[in-house]
Amino acid sequence: MTSSYRPPSGAAPRAREIWRGALGLTVLTLAGFGALYALAGVGIGQLLFPAAANGSLIERDGVVIGSALVAQPFVGDAYFQPRPSAAGFDPLALAGSNQARTHPDLRARLQETRDAIARREGVPAASVPADLATQSGSGIDPHISPQAAAIQVARVARARGLARDVVERLVASHTEAAQFGWLGQPRVHVLNLNRALDALPPARPPVFAQGGAA
């Protein structure tokens, strides 16, 4: 039995129009939003905020020694230490521990960290500021609180053979106020503080600092 159905006149041209419209929209979306929009964003960033767009890198003598946005570890008693990092200070692996405050592993790690810092700084564990024991949400927060810097002053001054008040004044001069006067808390940028320490005439040679900051 043969079918008597015949497609309506003009069906094929309409199908081609639909496909042409779909393909055109796809190309426009990919080129416009997938490429041109991204390139425009990069271009505007490079034009208006070149330093931030390129990672806010910090150089010394033409050599990159760190970033204003990323914490890095330092080796030796002559340097202030940043917050611990859940990401191993890897900017490609931003992360916190994501453990709840009631998690037993988190509580055990915090206590171990506080005890280690207390031994390093020669202070009671109860006086260790929370930000020296906890990891930031990003895992690479470059700042510490003024209190976290204050408990490290004696160790740094002793290691460098400096008077304690010299180091205290340096910490005070590198304490940043809350943004716009009300957003966030006062904070100290660890890398910038350590750079300022290295710029002082050392009473004794400082030890090597990891990350090229020595």
PyMOL commands that set and color helices and strands:
alter all, ss='L'
color gray80, all
select helices_A, chain A and resi 11-48+50-53+104-121+125-127+130-133+146-150+153-160+164-173+190-199
alter helices_A, ss='H'
color red, helices_A
select strands_A, chain A and resi 57-60+63-67+143-144+175-176+187-189
alter strands_A, ss='S'
color yellow, strands_A
deselect
rebuild
show_as cartoon
